[in-house]
């Protein structure tokens, strides 16, 4: 293992980020944002719509097609107290698609705002969904870490939990925007290619893409594939420990089709990742493949990528072989999609296996996402970020982006 990785001091990944450099709203035209190009150590800038010009014909680009759900629910108690219930991940059933299809009952792991005012009892809210008046009830169960099990019940079999979120839920924009969600966020905080509901935060590198950019990519001869990683609230969790060894990464759920894995093999397991979520998924695929190379009979639970697993693995498996092991696993089980989960932490000392270029925004100081970028550019992140700060780039979710080619 790269012993130094665990002992990285997060304070070394700090930089000054004035509030006025954080983009509170997106540009009117998504693809007119600024693009920083870091290519073999050289830095330049352009407009995002020019991205295809910097990619080689025959490149495989991989996008995360997750869709942000309206995960914040607000209940007002009879006392007047406002309680926020923030749905993080489904528990019963624990499959996103099945949970959204539930009628009458669904259970989620939730963060609760103003918890001290909700010591007991059931929260209720009256609403009209699809023209049907219903009462939504929320009952708090056991505590799980800093979150709580919450049972939702409603009194009509015609209404699904997805229907309720659409009507009653609020889109959870990032906390560092320091503003309320607006109607426009429902459109601008989704990628134009979002499909699979489940995230509580957008894969923000994708927010710059437009149909025109996709058309230009196709014209350039760029191949496009999609996968799904549902972004959890943990993506905003700051690293509070001095050393990253003491930071626990959150679990995120991934699904990748057999066709996408086969396409990756066709491209010699080399891809350009759009966003850090695509990076985490693609690199997790490699380590899932290594697990299957060691133990072809591994269970779905054993395929979960643990936080430090990449640094502890001593086996050297070629990326293409690792992906072939996943295809074998899918074929043996008659599956057309790999469903798994990952806690992978990518930090300096990590050796990238599949991702050869990254499109990504500018991340918060002292964040795991900044560690991921640093690992990719071999520690050269400060020069990139200083350039962005000196050249009026906009930062974080609604900000500008970069193309990183080490």
Sine and cosine of phi, psi and omega as CSV:
sin_phi,cos_phi,sin_psi,cos_psi,sin_omega,cos_omega
0.00,0.00,0.55,-0.84,0.13,-0.99
-0.96,0.29,1.00,-0.06,-0.11,-0.99
-0.86,0.51,-0.48,0.88,-0.06,-1.00
-0.93,0.36,-0.41,0.91,-0.09,-1.00
-0.86,0.51,-0.74,0.67,-0.03,-1.00
-0.88,0.47,-0.45,0.89,-0.08,-1.00
-1.00,-0.09,0.22,0.97,0.08,-1.00
-0.87,0.49,0.74,-0.67,0.06,-1.00
-1.00,0.04,0.87,-0.49,-0.06,-1.00
-0.90,0.44,-0.40,0.92,0.01,-1.00
-0.88,0.47,-0.37,0.93,0.01,-1.00
-0.97,0.25,-0.12,0.99,-0.03,-1.00
-0.90,-0.43,0.63,0.78,0.05,-1.00
-0.97,-0.25,0.46,-0.89,0.13,-0.99
-0.39,-0.92,0.43,-0.90,-0.03,-1.00
-0.96,0.27,0.83,-0.55,0.03,-1.00
-0.81,-0.59,1.00,-0.06,0.02,-1.00
-0.88,0.47,0.52,-0.86,-0.05,-1.00
-0.86,0.51,-0.54,0.84,-0.06,-1.00
-0.96,0.27,-0.08,1.00,0.08,-1.00
-1.00,-0.07,-0.15,0.99,0.06,-1.00
-1.00,0.09,0.87,-0.49,-0.03,-1.00
-0.94,0.33,0.89,-0.45,-0.01,-1.00
-0.99,0.14,-0.45,0.89,0.03,-1.00
-0.68,-0.73,0.41,-0.91,0.05,-1.00
-0.98,0.18,0.23,-0.97,0.14,-0.99
-0.93,0.36,0.39,-0.92,0.01,-1.00
-0.88,0.47,-0.64,0.77,0.05,-1.00
-0.95,-0.31,0.93,-0.37,-0.11,-0.99
-0.79,0.61,-0.70,0.71,-0.16,-0.99
-1.00,0.07,0.14,0.99,0.08,-1.00
-0.99,-0.13,0.16,0.99,0.09,-1.00
-0.93,0.37,0.27,-0.96,-0.01,-1.00
-0.99,0.16,0.53,-0.85,0.03,-1.00
-0.82,-0.57,0.87,-0.49,0.14,-0.99
-1.00,0.02,0.78,-0.63,0.01,-1.00
-0.94,-0.33,0.89,-0.46,0.07,-1.00
-0.93,-0.37,0.95,-0.31,-0.10,-1.00
-0.78,-0.63,0.93,-0.37,0.02,-1.00
0.78,0.62,0.66,0.75,0.07,-1.00
1.00,-0.01,-0.21,0.98,0.02,-1.00
-1.00,-0.03,0.67,-0.75,-0.02,-1.00
-0.90,-0.44,0.74,-0.67,0.11,-0.99
-0.59,-0.81,0.04,-1.00,0.03,-1.00
-0.65,-0.76,0.40,-0.92,-0.05,-1.00
-0.39,-0.92,-0.17,-0.98,0.10,-1.00
-0.99,-0.16,0.56,-0.83,-0.11,-0.99
-0.84,0.54,-0.55,0.84,-0.02,-1.00
-0.87,0.50,-0.30,0.95,0.01,-1.00
-1.00,0.04,0.01,1.00,-0.06,-1.00
-0.73,0.68,-0.73,0.68,-0.06,-1.00
-0.84,0.55,-0.46,0.89,-0.02,-1.00
-0.91,0.41,-0.38,0.92,-0.07,-1.00
-0.99,-0.10,0.00,1.00,-0.02,-1.00
-0.95,-0.31,0.57,-0.82,-0.02,-1.00
-0.99,0.13,0.57,-0.82,0.11,-0.99
-0.84,0.55,0.65,-0.76,-0.01,-1.00
1.00,0.05,0.20,0.98,0.09,-1.00
-0.99,0.15,0.57,-0.82,0.13,-0.99
-0.98,-0.22,0.88,-0.48,0.05,-1.00
-0.97,-0.23,0.69,-0.72,-0.05,-1.00
-0.87,-0.50,0.79,-0.61,-0.07,-1.00
-0.91,-0.42,0.50,-0.87,0.09,-1.00
-0.99,-0.13,0.91,-0.41,-0.11,-0.99
-1.00,-0.03,0.35,0.94,0.02,-1.00
-0.90,0.44,0.46,-0.89,0.02,-1.00
-0.87,-0.49,0.70,-0.71,0.00,-1.00
-0.96,0.27,0.74,-0.67,0.04,-1.00
-0.99,-0.10,0.39,-0.92,0.02,-1.00
-0.99,0.12,0.99,0.17,-0.29,-0.96
-1.00,0.03,-0.17,0.99,-0.01,-1.00
-1.00,-0.04,0.83,-0.55,0.04,-1.00
-0.89,-0.45,0.75,-0.67,-0.02,-1.00
-0.92,-0.39,0.81,-0.58,0.05,-1.00
-0.89,-0.45,0.63,-0.77,0.09,-1.00
-0.93,-0.37,0.84,-0.55,0.02,-1.00
-0.96,0.27,0.26,-0.97,0.02,-1.00
-0.89,0.46,-0.41,0.91,0.03,-1.00
-0.97,0.26,-0.20,0.98,-0.05,-1.00
0.98,-0.18,-0.20,0.98,-0.02,-1.00
-0.92,0.40,0.68,-0.74,0.02,-1.00
-0.99,-0.14,0.83,-0.55,0.00,-1.00
-0.92,-0.38,0.78,-0.63,0.07,-1.00
-0.97,-0.22,0.79,-0.62,0.06,-1.00
-0.91,-0.41,0.91,-0.42,-0.11,-0.99
-0.95,-0.30,0.95,-0.31,-0.04,-1.00
-0.95,0.32,0.86,-0.51,-0.04,-1.00
-0.99,-0.17,-0.79,0.61,0.01,-1.00
-0.42,-0.91,0.53,-0.85,-0.04,-1.00
-0.95,0.31,0.60,-0.80,0.02,-1.00
-0.92,-0.40,-0.71,0.70,-0.10,-0.99
-0.64,-0.76,0.97,-0.23,-0.15,0.99
-0.95,0.32,0.37,-0.93,-0.10,-1.00
-1.00,0.00,0.09,1.00,0.10,-1.00
-1.00,-0.04,0.78,-0.62,-0.08,-1.00
-0.83,0.55,-0.77,0.63,-0.08,-1.00
-0.88,0.48,-0.72,0.69,0.00,-1.00
-0.89,0.45,-0.65,0.76,-0.03,-1.00
-0.90,0.44,-0.69,0.72,0.00,-1.00
-0.90,0.44,-0.41,0.91,-0.01,-1.00
-1.00,0.05,-0.09,1.00,-0.06,-1.00
-0.89,0.46,0.58,-0.81,0.15,-0.99
-0.87,-0.49,0.66,-0.75,0.05,-1.00
0.98,0.18,-0.55,0.84,-0.01,-1.00
-0.46,-0.89,0.64,-0.77,0.16,-0.99
-0.45,-0.89,0.56,-0.83,0.03,-1.00
-0.86,-0.50,0.69,-0.73,-0.02,-1.00
-0.73,-0.69,0.44,-0.90,0.22,-0.97
-0.99,0.10,0.80,-0.60,-0.15,-0.99
-0.73,-0.68,0.51,-0.86,0.25,-0.97
-1.00,-0.02,0.60,-0.80,-0.07,-1.00
-0.84,-0.54,0.83,-0.55,0.06,-1.00
-1.00,-0.03,0.66,-0.75,-0.06,-1.00
0.92,0.39,0.63,0.77,-0.07,-1.00
-0.84,0.55,-0.58,0.81,-0.07,-1.00
-0.89,0.45,-0.32,0.95,0.02,-1.00
-1.00,-0.03,-0.04,1.00,0.01,-1.00
-0.84,-0.55,0.96,0.29,-0.05,-1.00
-0.99,0.15,-0.52,0.85,-0.02,-1.00
-0.34,-0.94,0.04,-1.00,0.05,-1.00
1.00,0.10,0.08,-1.00,-0.05,-1.00
-0.95,-0.31,0.72,-0.69,0.10,-0.99
-1.00,0.07,0.60,-0.80,-0.01,-1.00
-0.73,-0.68,0.55,-0.84,0.09,-1.00
-0.57,-0.82,0.74,-0.68,0.05,-1.00
-1.00,-0.01,0.68,-0.73,0.01,-1.00
-0.43,-0.90,0.22,-0.97,0.09,-1.00
-0.89,-0.45,0.85,-0.53,-0.03,-1.00
-0.84,-0.54,0.83,-0.56,-0.03,-1.00
0.81,0.59,0.59,0.80,0.01,-1.00
0.98,0.19,0.09,1.00,-0.05,-1.00
-0.94,-0.34,0.83,-0.55,0.06,-1.00
-0.97,0.26,0.77,-0.63,0.04,-1.00
-0.70,-0.72,0.29,-0.96,0.14,-0.99
-0.91,-0.41,0.86,-0.51,0.06,-1.00
-0.99,-0.11,0.80,-0.60,0.02,-1.00
-0.91,-0.41,0.63,-0.78,0.06,-1.00
-0.82,-0.57,0.79,-0.61,0.00,-1.00
-0.84,-0.54,0.78,-0.62,-0.06,-1.00
-1.00,0.08,0.74,-0.67,0.03,-1.00
-0.94,-0.33,-0.54,-0.84,-0.11,-0.99
-0.91,0.41,0.42,-0.91,0.06,-1.00
-1.00,0.08,0.67,-0.74,0.04,-1.00
-0.79,-0.61,0.98,-0.18,-0.11,-0.99
0.90,0.43,-0.83,-0.56,0.03,-1.00
-0.99,-0.11,0.08,1.00,-0.03,-1.00
-0.93,-0.38,0.06,-1.00,-0.02,-1.00
-0.70,-0.71,0.55,-0.84,0.19,-0.98
-0.95,0.31,0.77,-0.64,0.05,-1.00
-0.78,-0.63,0.80,-0.60,0.09,-1.00
-1.00,-0.08,0.80,-0.61,0.09,-1.00
-0.96,-0.28,0.75,-0.66,0.05,-1.00
-0.76,-0.65,0.59,-0.81,0.07,-1.00
-0.56,-0.83,0.36,-0.93,-0.28,-0.96
-0.97,-0.25,0.69,0.73,0.09,-1.00
-0.40,-0.91,0.80,-0.61,-0.05,-1.00
-0.97,0.23,-0.18,0.98,-0.02,-1.00
-1.00,0.09,-0.18,0.98,-0.12,-0.99
-0.93,-0.36,0.79,-0.62,0.04,-1.00
-1.00,-0.06,0.23,-0.97,0.04,-1.00
-0.91,0.41,-0.56,0.83,0.07,-1.00
-0.87,0.49,-0.65,0.76,0.03,-1.00
-0.87,0.49,-0.67,0.74,-0.03,-1.00
-0.90,0.43,-0.71,0.71,0.01,-1.00
-0.88,0.48,-0.63,0.78,-0.01,-1.00
-0.88,0.48,-0.60,0.80,-0.08,-1.00
-1.00,-0.01,-0.69,0.72,-0.20,-0.98
-0.99,-0.15,-0.41,0.91,-0.10,-0.99
-0.98,0.18,0.33,-0.94,0.06,-1.00
-0.84,-0.54,0.66,-0.75,0.00,-1.00
-0.91,0.42,0.76,-0.65,-0.06,-1.00
-1.00,0.01,1.00,0.08,0.05,-1.00
-0.94,0.35,0.35,-0.94,-0.10,-1.00
-0.85,0.52,0.60,-0.80,-0.04,-1.00
-0.90,0.45,-0.48,0.88,-0.07,-1.00
-0.96,0.26,-0.07,1.00,0.09,-1.00
-0.97,0.26,-0.33,0.94,0.06,-1.00
0.78,0.62,0.71,0.70,0.07,-1.00
-0.45,-0.89,0.28,-0.96,0.05,-1.00
-0.97,0.24,0.44,-0.90,0.10,-0.99
-0.90,0.43,0.68,-0.73,0.04,-1.00
-0.91,-0.41,0.31,-0.95,-0.03,-1.00
-0.83,0.56,-0.60,0.80,-0.04,-1.00
-0.90,0.44,-0.45,0.89,-0.01,-1.00
-0.89,0.46,-0.46,0.89,0.00,-1.00
-0.86,0.51,-0.47,0.88,0.02,-1.00
-0.99,-0.12,-0.75,0.66,-0.15,-0.99
-0.97,0.26,-0.35,0.94,0.00,-1.00
-0.99,-0.11,0.37,0.93,0.17,-0.99
-0.83,-0.55,0.60,-0.80,0.15,-0.99
-0.95,0.31,0.40,-0.92,-0.02,-1.00
-0.94,0.35,-0.24,0.97,-0.02,-1.00
-0.94,-0.34,0.25,0.97,-0.01,-1.00
-0.91,0.41,0.68,-0.73,-0.06,-1.00
-0.68,-0.73,-0.71,0.70,-0.20,-0.98
-0.98,-0.17,0.93,-0.37,-0.06,-1.00
-0.92,0.40,0.65,-0.76,0.09,-1.00
0.31,-0.95,-0.29,0.96,-0.07,-1.00
-1.00,0.06,0.46,-0.89,0.14,-0.99
-0.94,-0.34,0.12,0.99,0.12,-0.99
-0.48,-0.88,0.55,-0.84,-0.04,-1.00
-0.98,0.20,0.52,-0.85,0.20,-0.98
-0.98,0.22,1.00,-0.02,-0.37,-0.93
-0.95,0.32,-0.37,0.93,0.07,-1.00
-0.87,0.49,-0.48,0.88,-0.02,-1.00
-0.97,0.26,-0.22,0.98,-0.06,-1.00
-0.92,0.39,-0.29,0.96,-0.04,-1.00
-0.99,0.12,-0.26,0.96,-0.11,-0.99
-0.98,0.19,0.62,-0.78,0.05,-1.00
-0.77,-0.63,0.25,-0.97,0.09,-1.00
-0.81,0.58,-0.57,0.82,0.00,-1.00
-0.91,0.41,-0.64,0.77,0.02,-1.00
-0.92,0.39,-0.66,0.75,0.04,-1.00
-0.87,0.49,-0.66,0.75,0.02,-1.00
-0.88,0.47,-0.66,0.75,0.02,-1.00
-0.91,0.41,-0.58,0.81,0.05,-1.00
-0.90,0.44,-0.70,0.72,0.01,-1.00
-0.89,0.46,-0.70,0.71,0.01,-1.00
-0.87,0.49,-0.53,0.85,-0.01,-1.00
-0.98,0.21,-0.23,0.97,-0.04,-1.00
1.00,0.02,0.47,0.88,0.05,-1.00
-1.00,0.01,0.74,-0.67,0.04,-1.00
-1.00,-0.02,0.59,-0.81,-0.11,-0.99
-0.82,-0.57,0.75,-0.66,0.09,-1.00
-0.74,-0.68,0.38,-0.93,0.01,-1.00
-0.83,-0.56,0.48,-0.88,0.17,-0.98
-0.63,-0.78,0.03,-1.00,-0.03,-1.00
-0.75,-0.66,0.83,-0.55,0.26,-0.97
-0.79,-0.61,0.85,-0.53,0.02,-1.00
-0.99,0.12,0.89,-0.45,-0.10,-0.99
-0.97,0.25,0.81,-0.58,0.01,-1.00
-1.00,-0.06,0.24,-0.97,0.02,-1.00
-0.89,0.45,-0.34,0.94,0.02,-1.00
-0.87,0.49,-0.30,0.95,0.02,-1.00
-0.88,0.47,-0.40,0.91,0.02,-1.00
-1.00,-0.09,0.00,1.00,-0.08,-1.00
-0.95,0.31,0.89,-0.45,-0.02,-1.00
-0.95,0.32,0.43,-0.91,0.11,-0.99
-0.99,0.13,0.94,-0.34,-0.06,-1.00
-0.99,-0.11,-0.27,0.96,0.02,-1.00
-0.99,0.14,0.45,-0.89,0.01,-1.00
-0.92,0.38,-0.69,0.73,0.05,-1.00
-0.97,-0.26,0.56,-0.83,-0.04,-1.00
-0.94,0.33,-0.23,0.97,0.07,-1.00
-0.84,0.55,-0.50,0.87,-0.08,-1.00
-1.00,-0.09,0.11,0.99,0.02,-1.00
-0.99,-0.13,0.80,-0.60,0.02,-1.00
-1.00,-0.09,0.86,-0.51,0.04,-1.00
-0.96,0.28,0.55,-0.84,0.05,-1.00
-0.98,0.19,0.39,-0.92,0.05,-1.00
-1.00,0.00,0.69,-0.73,0.09,-1.00
-0.78,-0.62,0.52,-0.86,-0.13,-0.99
-0.98,-0.18,0.71,-0.70,-0.07,-1.00
-0.82,-0.57,0.48,-0.87,0.17,-0.98
-0.59,-0.80,0.73,-0.68,-0.05,-1.00
-0.71,-0.71,0.79,-0.62,-0.04,-1.00
-0.96,0.28,0.40,-0.92,0.06,-1.00
-0.86,0.52,-0.63,0.78,-0.02,-1.00
-0.88,0.47,-0.64,0.77,0.01,-1.00
-0.92,0.40,-0.67,0.75,0.03,-1.00
-0.90,0.44,-0.66,0.75,0.05,-1.00
-0.89,0.46,-0.63,0.78,0.02,-1.00
-0.91,0.42,-0.65,0.76,0.05,-1.00
-0.86,0.51,-0.66,0.76,0.03,-1.00
-0.89,0.45,-0.66,0.75,0.03,-1.00
-0.85,0.52,-0.51,0.86,-0.02,-1.00
-0.99,-0.12,0.42,0.91,0.07,-1.00
0.85,0.53,0.56,0.83,0.03,-1.00
0.84,0.55,0.66,0.75,0.04,-1.00
-0.81,-0.59,0.77,-0.64,-0.07,-1.00
-0.54,-0.84,0.45,-0.89,0.21,-0.98
-0.99,-0.14,0.85,-0.53,-0.08,-1.00
-0.99,-0.12,0.75,-0.66,0.10,-0.99
-1.00,-0.08,0.97,-0.24,0.04,-1.00
1.00,-0.05,0.45,-0.89,-0.01,-1.00
-0.92,0.39,-0.42,0.91,0.03,-1.00
-0.94,0.35,-0.63,0.78,0.09,-1.00
-0.91,0.41,-0.62,0.79,0.05,-1.00
-0.85,0.53,-0.76,0.65,-0.06,-1.00
-0.89,0.45,-0.61,0.79,0.00,-1.00
-0.93,0.36,-0.75,0.67,-0.04,-1.00
-0.88,0.47,-0.68,0.73,0.00,-1.00
-0.94,0.34,-0.54,0.84,0.06,-1.00
-0.91,0.42,-0.57,0.82,0.04,-1.00
-0.83,0.56,-0.68,0.73,0.00,-1.00
-0.85,0.53,-0.73,0.69,-0.09,-1.00
-0.96,0.29,-0.47,0.88,0.15,-0.99
-0.91,0.42,-0.67,0.74,0.03,-1.00
-0.89,0.46,-0.61,0.79,0.05,-1.00
-0.90,0.43,-0.67,0.74,0.05,-1.00
-0.84,0.54,-0.68,0.73,-0.01,-1.00
-0.95,0.30,-0.48,0.88,0.07,-1.00
-0.91,0.40,-0.59,0.81,0.00,-1.00
-0.98,0.20,-0.65,0.76,-0.06,-1.00
-0.67,-0.74,1.00,-0.03,-0.03,-1.00
-0.87,0.49,-0.33,0.94,-0.02,-1.00
-0.99,-0.11,0.27,0.96,-0.01,-1.00
-0.84,0.55,0.62,-0.78,0.03,-1.00
-0.99,0.13,0.22,-0.98,0.02,-1.00
-0.83,0.55,-0.64,0.77,0.00,-1.00
-0.90,0.45,-0.61,0.80,-0.03,-1.00
-0.96,0.28,-0.24,0.97,0.02,-1.00
-0.99,0.14,-0.18,0.98,0.06,-1.00
-0.82,0.57,0.76,-0.65,0.00,-1.00
-1.00,0.03,0.91,-0.41,-0.01,-1.00
-0.98,0.19,0.36,-0.93,-0.15,-0.99
-0.79,0.61,-0.74,0.67,-0.10,-0.99
-0.97,-0.23,0.09,1.00,-0.06,-1.00
-0.79,0.61,-0.71,0.71,-0.03,-1.00
-0.87,0.49,-0.47,0.88,-0.07,-1.00
-1.00,0.07,-0.34,0.94,-0.02,-1.00
-1.00,-0.06,-0.36,0.93,-0.05,-1.00
-0.92,0.39,0.81,-0.59,0.00,-1.00
-0.99,-0.15,-0.28,0.96,-0.05,-1.00
-0.96,0.29,0.67,-0.74,0.05,-1.00
-0.95,-0.30,0.95,-0.31,-0.01,-1.00
-0.87,-0.49,0.75,-0.66,0.04,-1.00
-0.90,0.44,0.62,-0.78,-0.04,-1.00
-0.80,0.61,-0.66,0.75,0.00,-1.00
-0.89,0.46,-0.66,0.75,0.01,-1.00
-0.90,0.44,-0.66,0.75,0.02,-1.00
-0.86,0.51,-0.68,0.73,0.01,-1.00
-0.93,0.38,-0.59,0.81,0.05,-1.00
-0.90,0.45,-0.55,0.83,0.04,-1.00
-0.90,0.44,-0.58,0.81,0.03,-1.00
-0.93,0.37,-0.67,0.74,0.05,-1.00
-0.86,0.52,-0.68,0.73,0.04,-1.00
-0.87,0.50,-0.66,0.75,0.03,-1.00
-0.88,0.47,-0.72,0.70,0.00,-1.00
-0.89,0.46,-0.69,0.73,-0.03,-1.00
-0.91,0.42,-0.65,0.76,0.01,-1.00
-0.89,0.45,-0.52,0.85,-0.06,-1.00
-0.98,-0.19,0.09,1.00,0.02,-1.00
0.90,0.45,0.61,0.79,-0.06,-1.00
-0.95,-0.31,0.58,-0.82,0.10,-1.00
-0.96,-0.27,-0.04,1.00,0.02,-1.00
-0.62,-0.78,0.68,-0.73,0.12,-0.99
-1.00,0.06,0.85,-0.52,0.12,-0.99
-0.94,-0.34,0.83,-0.56,0.00,-1.00
-0.44,-0.90,-0.23,-0.97,0.00,-1.00
-0.54,-0.84,0.35,-0.94,-0.05,-1.00
-0.58,-0.81,0.59,-0.81,0.14,-0.99
-0.86,-0.52,0.29,0.96,-0.14,-0.99
-0.80,0.61,0.71,-0.71,0.15,-0.99
-0.93,-0.38,0.83,-0.56,0.00,-1.00
-0.95,-0.31,0.91,-0.42,-0.10,-1.00
-0.61,-0.79,0.28,-0.96,0.02,-1.00
-0.75,0.67,0.76,-0.65,-0.15,-0.99
0.93,-0.36,-0.35,0.94,0.06,-1.00
-0.97,0.24,0.63,-0.78,0.06,-1.00
-0.96,-0.29,0.91,-0.41,-0.02,-1.00
-0.92,0.39,0.66,-0.75,-0.07,-1.00
-0.95,-0.32,-0.60,0.80,-0.12,-0.99
-0.88,-0.47,-0.63,0.77,-0.10,-0.99
-0.98,0.21,0.83,-0.56,-0.02,-1.00
-0.94,-0.35,-0.28,0.96,0.07,-1.00
-0.43,-0.90,0.47,-0.88,-0.06,-1.00
-0.72,-0.70,0.71,-0.71,0.25,-0.97
-0.98,-0.20,0.84,-0.54,-0.06,-1.00
-0.44,-0.90,0.41,-0.91,0.06,-1.00
-0.99,0.15,-0.12,-0.99,0.03,-1.00
-0.99,-0.16,0.79,-0.61,-0.24,-0.97
-0.98,-0.19,0.26,-0.97,-0.02,-1.00
-0.89,0.46,0.52,-0.85,0.12,-0.99
-0.86,0.51,0.52,-0.86,0.09,-1.00
0.81,0.58,0.63,0.78,0.01,-1.00
-0.93,-0.36,0.38,-0.92,0.05,-1.00
-0.91,0.42,-0.45,0.90,0.02,-1.00
-0.94,0.35,-0.56,0.83,0.07,-1.00
-0.93,0.36,-0.57,0.82,0.09,-1.00
-0.88,0.47,-0.65,0.76,0.01,-1.00
-0.87,0.49,-0.71,0.71,0.01,-1.00
-0.90,0.44,-0.70,0.71,-0.01,-1.00
-0.86,0.51,-0.66,0.75,0.03,-1.00
-0.88,0.47,-0.57,0.82,-0.08,-1.00
-0.97,0.26,-0.62,0.79,-0.06,-1.00
-0.99,-0.17,0.34,0.94,0.08,-1.00
0.81,0.59,0.70,0.71,0.11,-0.99
1.00,0.08,0.04,1.00,-0.09,-1.00
-1.00,0.04,0.33,0.94,-0.11,-0.99
-0.90,0.43,-0.55,0.84,-0.08,-1.00
-0.90,0.45,-0.64,0.77,0.00,-1.00
-0.90,0.43,-0.63,0.78,0.02,-1.00
-0.91,0.42,-0.74,0.67,-0.05,-1.00
-0.95,0.33,-0.58,0.81,0.06,-1.00
-0.90,0.43,-0.63,0.78,0.06,-1.00
-0.88,0.48,-0.73,0.68,-0.03,-1.00
-0.88,0.47,-0.65,0.76,0.01,-1.00
-0.93,0.38,-0.62,0.78,-0.05,-1.00
-0.97,0.24,-0.33,0.94,-0.08,-1.00
-0.91,-0.42,0.46,0.89,0.20,-0.98
0.89,0.46,0.56,0.83,0.12,-0.99
-0.97,0.25,0.49,-0.87,0.03,-1.00
-0.99,-0.10,0.61,-0.79,-0.18,-0.98
-0.94,-0.33,0.33,-0.94,0.11,-0.99
0.94,0.34,-0.38,-0.92,-0.30,-0.95
-0.81,0.58,-0.71,0.71,-0.03,-1.00
-0.99,-0.11,0.22,0.98,-0.08,-1.00
-1.00,0.01,-0.28,-0.96,-0.03,-1.00
-0.99,0.13,-0.03,-1.00,-0.12,-0.99
-0.72,-0.69,0.05,-1.00,0.02,-1.00
-0.65,-0.76,0.47,-0.88,0.17,-0.98
-0.92,-0.40,0.88,-0.47,-0.07,-1.00
-0.95,-0.31,0.89,-0.46,0.06,-1.00
-0.79,-0.61,0.98,-0.18,-0.10,-1.00
-0.94,0.34,0.00,0.00,0.00,0.00
